[in-house]
Each structure stands twice: as structure tokens, then as C-alpha cells.
Amino acid sequence: MAIIITDECINCGACEPECPNNAIYEAGVEWRFSDGTSLSGDAKKMNGEVIDADAPQDPVSDDFYYIVPDKCTECNGFHDEPQCAAVCPVDCCVDDEDVRETEETLLGKKATMHDS
């Protein structure tokens, strides 16, 4: 599963620099697959849509920090626990019950985004 940031977010920004996938963005900011990753050219979203990794995508939230589920790996392959949740002072980084992924899938996402 991915992690989401709830509307209890106080927009402190503590989570953003902790994300190894650069999957966390400030409210209203466009995101790109290529941000903080080695992706270029075509990138495949979880829904199967293929997009340009460098193309700006609409923000997930205009009100508070957000996590792009297509980029979130719950820190698998980097850390033992999601770092956003570990540093959040108001505990608003929680499991997204609508996005369930296996550890194998999450590690596959990591491998796709980060050439070793």
C-alpha cells in the first residue's frame, strides 16, 4: 500500500526531505516521475497509463502536502519503516487503504525509479 497524508496535515514540511523517492510534494505543486529518480522517457502509472516521466502532473492536493501513490514505495528497499510517518509531528502520514501493494511490487517500483 502507499502512504497518504490526511487533512490533519499542518503543512510543516518535515516529511518532504525524508522521502527517498521524492514522492512528497507541497500543496498545489505539480509533480513529475523524474523528480528525484532516474526515470526518463515513458513511465507507467499504477493504472496502466503511460506518461512522459518529465511531464508535469496535476497536484494531488491543493490544500496540504501530498504523496504521489505512483512513486511511494513505503520506503521499501531504503528503510525499515516509512520515513514520512516516522517524522510527522501530527501523525497524519498513514496507510492508504485504497492502494494495496505487495512488498514485491513496492520493491519493483523502487528498482524502476532508481537505477542501481
N, C-alpha and C positions, 0 to 999 in steps of 0.2 A: 504494500500500500504506500501511498505517498503521504506526506505530511501537509496539513493545511494550517493557515493562520486564521484564527477566528476573529470575529468583530470586536473582541475584547482587547485587541492589539492597541498599544499606546503609542505606536509609531516611534519607538526608541531607536530602532535600527540595530540592536545588538545582534540579531540573527544573521543579517546580511553578510558580513565578512566571514562568518563561520562556515558558510556553505561551500563545500568543495566542488560543487557542480555549477556554482553561480546561478542557482535556481530561484533565489530570493531577490525580489525587486521592490523598490519603494512604490507606494501607491501612485497610480497614473503613469508609471514609466513603462514604455514599450520594452519587450524582451526579444531576444534572439537566441536560437540554439547555439550559435557560435560564441556567445558571451562566455568567457571563462572556460571554454572547451576547445578541443582540437577539430571540431566539426567544421566542414566546409562543403560547398555544393549542396546536394539534396540531403534532407534529414526527414526521417519518418516519425510522425506523431503517433501516440498510442492508438488513435482512432483509425490509423492507416493512411491518413493524409500525408502526402509528400510535399514538403515546403523547402524553400531555399534557406539554408542554415543562417545566412546573413540577412535575411529579410526581417524587418521589424514586425512584431506581432502585437496585437492589441493587449493592453494590460488586463490581467485577471481581476484586479480591483482598482477602483479609483479612490477608495476611502482609507485603506490601510495596507501595510506591507503584504505581499502575497508570494506564494510559492508556485512555480510552474510545475504541474504534476508530470509533464513530459520530460522534465530534467531532474526531478527528485529521485534519488536512489536510497533515501533514508540513511545516507552516509555509508551504505554497504560498500565494502572494499576500501574504505578510508578510516572509519571509526567504529567503535562498538555500539554507539547509540547516535541518534540524530542530534547533531550539534546545535541546531536551532532550538530544539526543545530544552537542551541542557543549559543554554544561556538565557532563555527567555525569562524576564523577571515577573511576568504575569501568567505564565503557563498557558499561553494561547497557541502554541505550536503543538498540534495534536494529530493523531492518526486520522486520515481521511477515509471514512468508512465506505465511500463511494468509489475509491480507487484501490483495489486489492491486487497486489503483485507478489509473486514468489521471490525468494532470495535469488534464485537463478535468473529470473527476469531482471531484477534490480542490478545484479552484477553484469548482466548483458548490456544494460543501458550504460553503466559506468564504462565498460570496455568500448562501447561505441563512441562515447563522448570524449574519452581520454586515451589517445594512442600512448602506449607504454614505450 
